[in-house]
């Protein structure tokens, strides 16, 4: 599955868990968590197998232990997003060692990547993700917190880098390429708009304090 589907499914799963637990989530972090298992692509030149051990839910659960200890249930939406990558995404178009290291048997449906089934599921998931973001006002309201915007830019860079790698390795259908670029564009625009608002607010505070001090003098 391309990362469009991974991000959409991760977002949906994370938001469902967050709603059930009545938690607030950071959307860019959900996006990053949903593509975390694909970090193994960075280490391909060093012999790491893509869709190998890092795509095992058991590995993801093990790596999540420190975060669960620190953040407890607040981390569950992000864990759900990460687990959705191999369990709901890659088992559709690949065969994944779901129970590594307990076993190396690969599981999955292995539908053609970019084929009709994969494209349909990714477009439906992206549409549902978009609707959910609109309903949550995540597209109309900028990310106003500085860390949210920095995470948004990080997610944009990560998604764009992943897209370049995928394009150089697998052909991406036009019907999926455009939503990929649209999602990256939304993240970038939202992040920069939010940073601009923060800069303007900081300037207003500075001018207010300067005027207050001059009035005292």
Residue frames as a rotation matrix with the C-alpha (Angstrom) as fourth column:
UNK 1
0.577 0.816 0.000 0.00
0.816 -0.577 0.000 0.00
0.000 0.000 -1.000 0.00
UNK 2
-0.184 -0.588 0.788 1.17
0.482 -0.753 -0.449 3.51
0.857 0.297 0.421 -0.78
UNK 3
-0.848 -0.217 -0.483 1.54
0.527 -0.253 -0.811 5.93
0.054 -0.943 0.329 2.10
UNK 4
-0.652 0.702 0.286 -1.68
-0.541 -0.695 0.473 7.71
0.531 0.154 0.833 1.11
UNK 5
0.299 0.777 -0.555 -3.62
-0.127 0.609 0.783 4.70
0.946 -0.164 0.281 2.35
UNK 6
-0.239 -0.466 -0.852 -1.32
0.779 0.431 -0.455 4.22
0.580 -0.772 0.260 5.35
UNK 7
-0.978 -0.159 0.132 -1.77
0.069 -0.856 -0.513 7.82
0.194 -0.493 0.848 6.48
UNK 8
-0.333 0.933 0.137 -5.53
-0.672 -0.336 0.660 7.75
0.661 0.128 0.739 5.95
UNK 9
0.349 0.449 -0.823 -6.03
0.174 0.832 0.527 4.42
0.921 -0.328 0.212 7.75
UNK 10
-0.494 -0.623 -0.607 -3.67
0.740 0.066 -0.670 5.47
0.457 -0.779 0.428 10.55
UNK 11
-0.889 0.221 0.401 -5.53
-0.310 -0.935 -0.170 8.75
0.337 -0.276 0.900 11.02
UNK 12
0.049 0.990 -0.131 -8.92
-0.565 0.136 0.814 7.00
0.824 0.035 0.566 11.11
UNK 13
0.236 -0.009 -0.972 -7.75
0.524 0.843 0.119 4.32
0.819 -0.537 0.204 13.57
UNK 14
-0.750 -0.612 -0.251 -6.05
0.557 -0.379 -0.739 6.88
0.357 -0.694 0.625 15.80
UNK 15
-0.719 0.538 0.440 -9.10
-0.539 -0.831 0.135 9.15
0.438 -0.140 0.888 15.87
UNK 16
0.262 0.824 -0.502 -11.42
-0.211 0.556 0.804 6.23
0.942 -0.104 0.319 16.67
UNK 17
-0.046 -0.371 -0.928 -9.26
0.814 0.524 -0.250 5.22
0.579 -0.767 0.278 19.65
UNK 18
-0.930 -0.347 0.120 -8.94
0.240 -0.820 -0.519 8.86
0.278 -0.454 0.846 20.75
UNK 19
-0.344 0.886 0.310 -12.71
-0.595 -0.461 0.658 9.32
0.726 0.042 0.686 20.61
UNK 20
0.381 0.487 -0.786 -13.35
0.213 0.781 0.587 6.19
0.900 -0.391 0.193 22.64
UNK 21
-0.082 -0.534 -0.842 -10.83
0.964 0.173 -0.203 7.27
0.254 -0.828 0.500 25.29
UNK 22
0.876 0.483 0.012 -11.84
0.475 -0.865 0.160 10.96
0.087 -0.135 -0.987 25.05
UNK 23
0.081 -0.940 -0.331 -8.30
0.631 -0.209 0.747 12.03
-0.772 -0.270 0.576 24.18
UNK 24
0.844 0.030 -0.536 -6.96
-0.341 -0.742 -0.578 14.83
-0.415 0.670 -0.616 22.03
UNK 25
0.401 -0.716 0.571 -4.42
0.722 0.631 0.283 13.88
-0.563 0.299 0.770 19.38
UNK 26
0.023 -0.512 -0.859 -1.81
-0.422 -0.784 0.456 15.73
-0.906 0.352 -0.234 17.36
UNK 27
0.868 0.497 0.013 -2.65
-0.195 0.364 -0.911 15.06
-0.457 0.788 0.413 13.72
UNK 28
0.459 -0.744 -0.485 0.90
-0.788 -0.090 -0.609 15.36
0.409 0.662 -0.628 12.32
UNK 29
-0.458 -0.614 0.643 2.06
-0.844 0.527 -0.097 12.83
-0.279 -0.587 -0.760 14.92
UNK 30
0.344 0.648 0.679 -0.66
-0.247 0.760 -0.601 10.43
-0.906 0.038 0.422 13.78
UNK 31
0.901 -0.044 -0.431 0.60
-0.431 0.019 -0.902 10.83
0.048 0.999 -0.002 10.22
UNK 32
-0.022 -0.998 -0.059 4.19
-0.934 0.041 -0.355 10.16
0.356 0.047 -0.933 11.29
UNK 33
-0.317 -0.037 0.948 3.16
-0.655 0.731 -0.190 7.14
-0.686 -0.681 -0.256 13.38
UNK 34
0.661 0.712 0.236 1.21
-0.306 0.544 -0.781 5.69
-0.685 0.445 0.578 10.47
UNK 35
0.852 -0.407 -0.329 4.32
-0.272 0.193 -0.943 5.57
0.448 0.893 0.053 8.23
UNK 36
0.414 -0.726 0.549 6.83
-0.861 -0.116 0.495 4.74
-0.296 -0.678 -0.673 10.99
UNK 37
0.543 -0.238 0.805 7.34
0.066 0.968 0.241 1.08
-0.837 -0.078 0.541 9.93
UNK 38
0.892 -0.179 0.416 8.62
0.434 0.077 -0.898 2.30
0.129 0.981 0.147 6.55
UNK 39
0.675 -0.738 0.017 11.70
-0.655 -0.589 0.473 3.69
-0.339 -0.330 -0.881 8.29
UNK 40
0.309 -0.576 0.757 13.27
0.168 0.816 0.552 0.41
-0.936 -0.043 0.349 7.24
UNK 41
0.843 0.015 0.537 13.42
0.538 -0.016 -0.843 1.78
-0.004 1.000 -0.021 3.66
UNK 42
0.815 -0.573 0.081 16.09
-0.574 -0.819 -0.016 4.25
0.075 -0.033 -0.997 4.77
UNK 43
0.088 -0.817 0.571 18.33
-0.737 0.332 0.588 1.35
-0.670 -0.472 -0.573 5.77
UNK 44
0.936 0.310 0.167 17.82
-0.106 0.701 -0.706 -0.70
-0.336 0.643 0.689 2.59
UNK 45
0.594 -0.764 -0.251 21.37
-0.500 -0.107 -0.859 0.11
0.630 0.636 -0.446 1.37
UNK 46
-0.303 -0.735 0.607 22.69
-0.939 0.122 -0.321 -1.42
0.161 -0.667 -0.727 4.62
UNK 47
-0.856 -0.091 -0.510 20.90
-0.162 0.982 0.095 -4.72
0.492 0.164 -0.855 4.09
UNK 48
-0.697 0.685 0.214 17.68
-0.260 0.036 -0.965 -4.07
-0.668 -0.728 0.153 6.00
UNK 49
-0.809 0.489 0.328 14.67
0.575 0.537 0.618 -5.81
0.126 0.688 -0.715 4.50
UNK 50
-0.762 0.636 0.122 11.73
-0.630 -0.772 0.090 -3.58
0.151 -0.009 0.988 3.67
UNK 51
0.317 0.948 -0.040 8.50
-0.830 0.297 0.473 -4.96
0.460 -0.117 0.880 5.15
UNK 52
-0.263 -0.518 -0.814 10.64
0.060 0.833 -0.550 -7.15
0.963 -0.194 -0.188 7.37
UNK 53
-0.450 0.014 -0.893 10.89
0.825 0.390 -0.409 -7.28
0.343 -0.921 -0.186 11.19
UNK 54
-0.972 0.042 -0.232 9.96
0.069 -0.891 -0.448 -3.60
-0.226 -0.452 0.863 11.63
UNK 55
-0.510 0.842 -0.173 6.56
-0.663 -0.257 0.703 -4.36
0.548 0.473 0.690 10.05
UNK 56
-0.462 0.332 -0.823 5.78
0.496 0.865 0.071 -6.98
0.735 -0.375 -0.564 12.67
UNK 57
0.449 0.699 0.557 3.10
-0.167 -0.547 0.820 -5.84
0.878 -0.461 -0.129 15.15
UNK 58
0.785 -0.213 -0.581 5.11
0.607 0.452 0.654 -7.56
0.123 -0.867 0.484 17.89
UNK 59
-0.319 -0.941 0.113 8.13
0.918 -0.337 -0.211 -5.39
0.237 0.036 0.971 17.06
UNK 60
-0.291 0.295 0.910 6.00
0.068 -0.943 0.327 -2.25
0.954 0.157 0.255 17.05
UNK 61
0.788 0.614 -0.051 4.48
0.046 0.024 0.999 -3.21
0.614 -0.789 -0.009 20.42
UNK 62
0.415 -0.722 -0.554 7.95
0.910 0.339 0.239 -3.85
0.015 -0.603 0.798 21.86
UNK 63
-0.577 -0.666 0.473 9.29
0.689 -0.708 -0.157 -0.50
0.439 0.235 0.867 20.64
UNK 64
0.007 0.695 0.719 6.20
-0.018 -0.719 0.695 1.21
1.000 -0.018 0.007 22.07
UNK 65
0.298 0.145 -0.943 6.83
0.829 0.450 0.331 0.05
0.473 -0.881 0.014 25.65
UNK 66
-0.673 -0.589 -0.446 8.84
0.737 -0.586 -0.337 3.14
-0.063 -0.556 0.829 26.73
UNK 67
-0.831 0.410 0.377 6.18
-0.197 -0.850 0.489 5.46
0.520 0.332 0.787 25.28
UNK 68
0.166 0.915 -0.367 3.39
0.172 0.339 0.925 3.51
0.971 -0.217 -0.101 26.97
UNK 69
-0.043 -0.275 -0.960 5.23
0.981 0.172 -0.094 3.80
0.191 -0.946 0.262 30.28
UNK 70
-0.896 -0.402 -0.186 5.69
0.429 -0.893 -0.138 7.56
-0.110 -0.203 0.973 29.84
UNK 71
-0.835 0.549 -0.043 2.35
-0.522 -0.765 0.377 8.54
0.174 0.337 0.925 28.30
UNK 72
-0.681 0.560 0.471 0.10
0.007 0.648 -0.761 5.58
-0.732 -0.516 -0.445 29.20
UNK 73
0.036 0.797 0.603 -3.27
0.724 0.396 -0.565 5.64
-0.689 0.457 -0.562 27.41
UNK 74
0.500 0.132 -0.856 -2.44
-0.278 -0.911 -0.303 8.94
-0.820 0.390 -0.419 25.67
UNK 75
-0.509 -0.789 -0.343 -0.08
-0.639 0.080 0.765 7.00
-0.576 0.609 -0.545 23.41
UNK 76
-0.294 0.419 0.859 -2.70
0.267 0.899 -0.347 4.46
-0.918 0.127 -0.376 22.29
UNK 77
0.766 0.596 -0.242 -4.01
-0.064 -0.303 -0.951 6.47
-0.640 0.744 -0.194 19.29
UNK 78
0.301 -0.745 -0.595 -0.47
-0.943 -0.325 -0.069 6.70
-0.142 0.582 -0.800 17.89
UNK 79
-0.625 -0.449 0.639 0.13
-0.421 0.883 0.208 3.01
-0.658 -0.139 -0.740 18.57
UNK 80
0.232 0.806 0.545 -3.09
0.268 0.485 -0.832 2.21
-0.935 0.339 -0.104 16.69
UNK 81
0.774 0.011 -0.633 -1.89
-0.526 -0.546 -0.652 4.34
-0.353 0.838 -0.416 13.76
UNK 82
-0.248 -0.953 -0.175 1.45
-0.945 0.198 0.261 2.50
-0.214 0.230 -0.949 13.66
UNK 83
-0.559 0.069 0.826 -0.19
-0.098 0.984 -0.149 -0.93
-0.823 -0.164 -0.543 13.92
UNK 84
0.552 0.833 -0.042 -2.61
-0.104 0.019 -0.994 -0.12
-0.827 0.553 0.097 11.12
UNK 85
0.115 -0.595 -0.795 0.37
-0.939 -0.325 0.108 0.12
-0.323 0.735 -0.597 8.74
UNK 86
-0.851 -0.487 -0.195 1.19
-0.525 0.792 0.312 -3.60
0.002 0.368 -0.930 8.62
UNK 87
-0.711 0.580 0.399 -2.12
0.202 0.711 -0.674 -5.05
-0.674 -0.398 -0.622 9.80
UNK 88
0.340 0.937 -0.076 -4.59
0.258 -0.170 -0.951 -3.09
-0.904 0.304 -0.300 7.64
UNK 89
0.526 -0.149 -0.837 -2.32
-0.657 -0.696 -0.288 -1.70
-0.540 0.702 -0.464 4.94
UNK 90
-0.296 -0.817 -0.495 0.55
-0.947 0.185 0.262 -3.88
-0.123 0.546 -0.829 3.85
UNK 91
-0.612 0.146 0.777 -1.27
-0.013 0.981 -0.194 -7.19
-0.791 -0.129 -0.598 4.30
UNK 92
0.517 0.839 -0.167 -3.49
-0.146 -0.106 -0.984 -5.95
-0.843 0.533 0.068 1.47
UNK 93
0.850 -0.204 -0.486 -0.76
-0.520 -0.181 -0.835 -5.62
0.083 0.962 -0.260 -1.17
UNK 94
-0.169 -0.962 -0.214 2.08
-0.776 0.263 -0.572 -7.68
0.607 0.069 -0.792 0.35
UNK 95
0.638 0.229 -0.735 2.85
0.260 0.835 0.485 -10.58
0.725 -0.501 0.474 2.63
UNK 96
0.143 -0.503 0.852 4.06
-0.706 -0.656 -0.269 -9.55
0.694 -0.563 -0.449 6.08
UNK 97
-0.427 -0.343 -0.837 5.74
0.374 0.775 -0.509 -11.53
0.823 -0.531 -0.203 8.87
UNK 98
0.275 0.691 0.668 3.03
-0.301 -0.598 0.743 -10.56
0.913 -0.405 0.044 11.32
UNK 99
0.984 0.177 0.034 4.35
-0.096 0.356 0.930 -12.74
0.153 -0.918 0.367 14.15
UNK 100
0.172 -0.983 -0.071 8.09
0.418 0.138 -0.898 -12.14
0.892 0.124 0.434 13.83
UNK 101
-0.323 -0.885 -0.336 10.22
-0.917 0.381 -0.122 -13.09
0.236 0.268 -0.934 15.84
UNK 102
-0.085 0.345 0.935 7.93
-0.599 0.732 -0.324 -15.95
-0.796 -0.588 0.145 16.89
UNK 103
0.192 0.156 0.969 7.61
0.577 0.781 -0.240 -17.04
-0.794 0.605 0.060 13.28
UNK 104
-0.654 -0.523 -0.546 8.63
-0.152 -0.617 0.773 -16.03
-0.741 0.588 0.324 9.77
UNK 105
-0.375 0.618 0.691 5.46
0.886 0.458 0.071 -17.08
-0.273 0.638 -0.720 7.95
UNK 106
-0.982 0.023 -0.188 4.29
-0.082 -0.948 0.309 -14.24
-0.171 0.318 0.932 5.70
UNK 107
-0.272 0.959 0.077 0.60
0.787 0.268 -0.555 -13.32
-0.553 -0.090 -0.828 5.72
UNK 108
-0.508 0.175 -0.844 -1.36
-0.299 -0.954 -0.017 -11.16
-0.808 0.244 0.537 3.30
UNK 109
0.516 0.807 0.287 -3.70
0.120 0.263 -0.957 -10.96
-0.848 0.528 0.039 0.32
UNK 110
-0.482 -0.868 0.122 -1.02
0.313 -0.040 0.949 -9.67
-0.819 0.495 0.290 -2.08
UNK 111
0.690 0.666 0.284 -3.33
0.579 -0.273 -0.768 -7.62
-0.434 0.694 -0.574 -4.31
UNK 112
0.027 -0.727 0.686 -1.32
0.935 -0.225 -0.274 -5.74
0.354 0.649 0.674 -6.96
UNK 113
-0.252 -0.211 -0.945 0.10
0.633 -0.774 0.004 -2.46
-0.732 -0.597 0.328 -5.64
UNK 114
-0.705 0.054 -0.707 -1.70
-0.390 -0.862 0.323 0.33
-0.592 0.504 0.629 -7.48
UNK 115
-0.899 0.430 0.081 -4.25
0.353 0.604 0.714 -2.13
0.258 0.671 -0.695 -8.85
UNK 116
-0.269 0.890 0.369 -8.00
-0.065 -0.399 0.915 -1.67
0.961 0.222 0.165 -8.80
UNK 117
0.495 0.478 -0.726 -8.54
0.633 0.374 0.678 -3.10
0.596 -0.795 -0.117 -5.29
UNK 118
-0.255 -0.702 -0.665 -5.64
0.958 -0.278 -0.075 -1.21
-0.132 -0.656 0.743 -3.73
UNK 119
-0.892 -0.094 0.442 -6.51
0.239 -0.928 0.286 2.08
0.383 0.361 0.850 -5.47
UNK 120
0.021 0.989 0.146 -10.17
0.121 -0.148 0.982 1.80
0.992 -0.003 -0.123 -4.49
UNK 121
0.484 0.143 -0.863 -9.41
0.824 0.258 0.505 1.14
0.295 -0.956 0.007 -0.81
UNK 122
-0.523 -0.766 -0.374 -6.81
0.839 -0.540 -0.067 3.92
-0.150 -0.349 0.925 -0.64
UNK 123
-0.766 0.287 0.576 -9.14
0.086 -0.841 0.533 6.47
0.638 0.458 0.620 -2.27
UNK 124
0.349 0.920 -0.176 -12.04
0.279 0.077 0.957 5.51
0.895 -0.383 -0.230 0.02
UNK 125
0.256 -0.333 -0.907 -9.78
0.967 0.108 0.233 5.71
0.020 -0.937 0.350 3.10
UNK 126
-0.802 -0.594 0.070 -8.41
0.596 -0.802 0.027 9.09
0.040 0.064 0.997 1.97
UNK 127
-0.379 0.754 0.537 -11.94
0.045 -0.565 0.824 10.40
0.924 0.336 0.180 1.37
UNK 128
0.585 0.587 -0.560 -13.04
0.547 0.223 0.807 9.30
0.598 -0.778 -0.191 4.85
UNK 129
-0.169 -0.754 -0.635 -9.89
0.975 -0.222 0.004 10.85
-0.144 -0.618 0.772 6.33
UNK 130
-0.844 -0.154 0.513 -10.59
0.335 -0.900 0.280 14.12
0.418 0.408 0.811 4.52
UNK 131
0.107 0.971 0.215 -14.21
0.116 -0.227 0.967 14.19
0.987 -0.078 -0.137 5.72
UNK 132
0.524 0.041 -0.851 -13.10
0.817 0.256 0.516 13.51
0.239 -0.966 0.101 9.30
UNK 133
-0.541 -0.801 -0.259 -10.50
0.835 -0.549 -0.046 16.30
-0.105 -0.241 0.965 9.11
UNK 134
-0.626 0.404 0.667 -13.08
0.098 -0.808 0.581 18.74
0.773 0.429 0.466 7.77
UNK 135
0.455 0.864 -0.215 -15.56
0.289 0.085 0.954 17.81
0.842 -0.496 -0.211 10.51
UNK 136
0.404 -0.396 -0.825 -12.84
0.909 0.075 0.409 18.27
-0.100 -0.915 0.390 13.11
UNK 137
0.999 0.035 -0.016 -12.01
0.031 -0.978 -0.207 21.66
-0.023 0.206 -0.978 11.52
UNK 138
0.347 -0.937 0.048 -8.42
0.368 0.183 0.912 20.56
-0.863 -0.298 0.408 10.98
UNK 139
-0.195 -0.380 0.904 -8.38
0.981 -0.069 0.183 22.00
-0.007 0.922 0.386 7.47
UNK 140
0.447 0.475 0.758 -10.14
0.525 -0.825 0.209 25.32
0.725 0.304 -0.618 8.14
UNK 141
0.968 -0.162 0.191 -8.32
-0.250 -0.568 0.784 26.12
-0.019 -0.807 -0.590 11.39
UNK 142
0.315 -0.932 -0.177 -4.54
-0.412 0.034 -0.911 26.46
0.855 0.360 -0.373 11.23
UNK 143
0.456 -0.321 -0.830 -2.29
0.759 0.627 0.175 24.58
0.465 -0.710 0.529 13.60
UNK 144
0.742 -0.001 0.670 -1.74
-0.107 -0.987 0.117 27.45
0.662 -0.159 -0.733 16.01
UNK 145
0.855 -0.483 0.186 0.74
-0.158 0.099 0.982 25.86
-0.493 -0.870 0.008 18.40
UNK 146
0.298 -0.816 -0.496 4.39
-0.943 -0.332 -0.021 26.18
-0.147 0.474 -0.868 17.38
UNK 147
-0.565 -0.547 0.618 5.13
-0.488 0.825 0.285 22.49
-0.665 -0.140 -0.733 18.02
UNK 148
0.329 0.754 0.569 2.10
0.208 0.529 -0.822 21.45
-0.921 0.389 0.017 15.96
UNK 149
0.873 0.021 -0.487 3.44
-0.419 -0.477 -0.773 23.43
-0.249 0.879 -0.407 13.02
UNK 150
-0.141 -0.986 -0.087 6.95
-0.968 0.118 0.223 22.04
-0.210 0.116 -0.971 13.32
UNK 151
-0.438 0.067 0.896 5.51
-0.091 0.989 -0.118 18.52
-0.894 -0.133 -0.427 13.45
UNK 152
0.677 0.734 0.057 3.38
0.047 0.033 -0.998 19.36
-0.735 0.678 -0.012 10.43
UNK 153
0.535 -0.575 -0.619 6.49
-0.844 -0.394 -0.363 20.39
-0.035 0.717 -0.697 8.50
UNK 154
-0.511 -0.718 0.472 8.28
-0.708 0.663 0.243 17.23
-0.487 -0.210 -0.848 9.65
UNK 155
0.009 0.614 0.789 5.36
0.152 0.779 -0.608 15.13
-0.988 0.126 -0.086 8.46
UNK 156
0.846 0.299 -0.442 5.37
-0.329 -0.360 -0.873 16.97
-0.421 0.884 -0.206 5.11
UNK 157
0.046 -0.929 -0.367 9.09
-0.998 -0.060 0.028 16.30
-0.048 0.365 -0.930 4.61
UNK 158
-0.574 -0.248 0.781 8.73
-0.392 0.920 0.004 12.65
-0.719 -0.303 -0.625 5.64
UNK 159
0.349 0.805 0.481 5.75
0.172 0.449 -0.877 12.08
-0.921 0.388 0.018 3.36
UNK 160
0.788 -0.090 -0.609 7.40
-0.576 -0.458 -0.677 13.85
-0.218 0.885 -0.412 0.42
UNK 161
-0.279 -0.960 -0.019 10.61
-0.940 0.269 0.209 11.88
-0.196 0.077 -0.978 0.87
UNK 162
-0.401 0.234 0.885 8.66
-0.069 0.956 -0.284 8.65
-0.913 -0.175 -0.368 1.07
UNK 163
0.696 0.717 -0.045 6.74
-0.050 -0.014 -0.999 9.61
-0.716 0.697 0.026 -2.07
UNK 164
0.395 -0.635 -0.664 9.97
-0.917 -0.321 -0.238 10.25
-0.062 0.703 -0.709 -4.01
UNK 165
-0.614 -0.644 0.456 11.30
-0.639 0.745 0.192 6.86
-0.463 -0.173 -0.869 -2.93
UNK 166
-0.034 0.702 0.711 8.09
0.124 0.709 -0.694 5.11
-0.992 0.065 -0.112 -3.94
UNK 167
0.788 0.348 -0.509 7.97
-0.390 -0.359 -0.848 6.85
-0.477 0.866 -0.147 -7.33
UNK 168
0.023 -0.885 -0.465 11.55
-1.000 -0.019 -0.012 5.77
0.002 0.465 -0.885 -8.02
UNK 169
-0.797 -0.337 0.501 10.71
-0.426 0.902 -0.071 2.17
-0.428 -0.270 -0.863 -7.10
UNK 170
-0.491 0.729 0.477 7.07
0.706 0.654 -0.272 1.56
-0.510 0.204 -0.836 -8.02
UNK 171
-0.798 0.310 0.516 4.79
0.241 -0.621 0.746 3.25
0.552 0.720 0.421 -10.58
UNK 172
-0.708 0.591 -0.387 2.17
0.308 -0.235 -0.922 5.39
-0.636 -0.771 -0.015 -8.81
UNK 173
-0.221 0.705 0.674 -1.18
0.965 0.058 0.255 5.69
0.140 0.707 -0.693 -10.63
UNK 174
-0.739 -0.058 0.671 -2.21
0.173 -0.979 0.106 9.27
0.651 0.194 0.734 -11.41
UNK 175
0.276 0.949 0.151 -5.45
-0.016 -0.153 0.988 8.82
0.961 -0.275 -0.027 -9.46
UNK 176
0.709 -0.101 -0.698 -3.34
0.692 0.289 0.661 8.19
0.135 -0.952 0.275 -6.33
UNK 177
-0.364 -0.925 0.109 -0.49
0.898 -0.379 -0.224 10.61
0.249 0.017 0.968 -7.09
UNK 178
-0.286 0.315 0.905 -2.74
0.089 -0.932 0.353 13.68
0.954 0.181 0.239 -7.03
UNK 179
0.813 0.582 0.011 -4.21
0.033 -0.065 0.997 12.92
0.581 -0.811 -0.072 -3.55
UNK 180
0.315 -0.796 -0.516 -0.64
0.948 0.293 0.126 12.32
0.051 -0.529 0.847 -2.30
UNK 181
-0.625 -0.599 0.501 0.40
0.627 -0.767 -0.135 15.80
0.465 0.230 0.855 -3.46
UNK 182
0.113 0.760 0.640 -2.84
-0.029 -0.642 0.766 17.35
0.993 -0.105 -0.051 -2.17
UNK 183
0.833 0.200 -0.516 -2.28
0.460 0.269 0.846 15.99
0.308 -0.942 0.132 1.35
UNK 184
-0.139 -0.953 -0.269 1.32
0.989 -0.145 0.004 17.22
-0.043 -0.266 0.963 1.41
UNK 185
-0.532 -0.019 0.846 0.14
0.368 -0.906 0.211 20.60
0.763 0.423 0.489 0.15
UNK 186
0.546 0.813 0.200 -2.50
0.083 -0.290 0.953 20.86
0.834 -0.504 -0.226 2.88
UNK 187
0.615 -0.384 -0.689 0.06
0.788 0.268 0.554 20.09
-0.028 -0.884 0.468 5.56
UNK 188
-0.454 -0.874 0.174 2.56
0.884 -0.466 -0.033 22.61
0.110 0.139 0.984 4.22
UNK 189
-0.317 0.412 0.854 0.00
0.173 -0.860 0.480 25.41
0.932 0.300 0.202 3.77
UNK 190
0.742 0.650 -0.162 -1.55
0.233 -0.024 0.972 24.79
0.628 -0.759 -0.169 7.18
UNK 191
0.356 -0.688 -0.632 1.84
0.929 0.186 0.321 24.71
-0.103 -0.701 0.705 8.88
UNK 192
-0.649 -0.667 0.367 3.17
0.716 -0.698 -0.002 27.89
0.257 0.262 0.930 7.26
UNK 193
-0.022 0.718 0.696 -0.11
0.079 -0.693 0.717 29.72
0.997 0.071 -0.041 7.83
UNK 194
0.811 0.309 -0.497 -0.04
0.469 0.165 0.867 28.73
0.350 -0.937 -0.011 11.48
UNK 195
-0.054 -0.920 -0.387 3.58
0.986 -0.110 0.122 29.87
-0.155 -0.375 0.914 11.83
UNK 196
-0.579 -0.091 0.811 2.67
0.429 -0.879 0.207 33.20
0.694 0.467 0.548 10.21
UNK 197
0.490 0.831 0.264 -0.14
0.096 -0.353 0.931 33.68
0.866 -0.431 -0.253 12.74
UNK 198
0.638 -0.331 -0.695 2.23
0.769 0.237 0.593 32.91
-0.031 -0.913 0.406 15.60
UNK 199
-0.474 -0.860 0.189 4.75
0.873 -0.487 -0.025 35.39
0.113 0.153 0.982 14.25
UNK 200
-0.274 0.460 0.844 2.06
0.158 -0.844 0.512 38.08
0.949 0.274 0.158 13.97
UNK 201
0.781 0.581 -0.232 0.83
0.279 0.009 0.960 37.37
0.559 -0.814 -0.155 17.50
UNK 202
0.227 -0.792 -0.567 4.42
0.963 0.094 0.253 37.60
-0.147 -0.603 0.784 18.83
UNK 203
-0.640 -0.447 0.625 4.88
0.605 -0.795 0.051 40.95
0.475 0.411 0.779 17.06
UNK 204
0.209 0.808 0.551 1.63
0.065 -0.574 0.816 42.28
0.976 -0.135 -0.172 18.52
UNK 205
0.784 0.019 -0.621 2.77
0.604 0.209 0.769 41.27
0.144 -0.978 0.152 22.02
UNK 206
-0.244 -0.964 -0.106 6.14
0.968 -0.248 0.025 42.96
-0.051 -0.097 0.994 21.44
UNK 207
-0.520 0.097 0.849 4.51
0.315 -0.902 0.296 46.21
0.794 0.421 0.438 20.25
UNK 208
0.601 0.798 0.043 2.09
0.183 -0.190 0.965 46.16
0.778 -0.572 -0.260 23.19
UNK 209
0.558 -0.465 -0.687 4.92
0.820 0.179 0.544 45.72
-0.130 -0.867 0.481 25.71
UNK 210
-0.514 -0.787 0.340 6.99
0.836 -0.549 -0.008 48.41
0.193 0.280 0.940 23.99
UNK 211
-0.158 0.557 0.816 4.07
0.119 -0.809 0.576 50.85
0.980 0.188 0.061 24.15
UNK 212
0.801 0.476 -0.363 3.39
0.373 0.078 0.925 49.99
0.468 -0.876 -0.115 27.80
UNK 213
0.143 -0.842 -0.521 7.02
0.970 0.014 0.244 50.63
-0.198 -0.540 0.818 28.76
UNK 214
-0.649 -0.383 0.658 7.14
0.583 -0.805 0.107 53.92
0.489 0.453 0.745 26.84
UNK 215
0.292 0.839 0.459 3.96
0.141 -0.513 0.847 55.09
0.946 -0.182 -0.268 28.60
UNK 216
0.704 -0.099 -0.703 5.61
0.708 0.165 0.687 54.44
0.048 -0.981 0.187 31.97
UNK 217
-0.366 -0.927 -0.080 8.58
0.922 -0.373 0.103 56.58
-0.125 -0.036 0.991 30.99
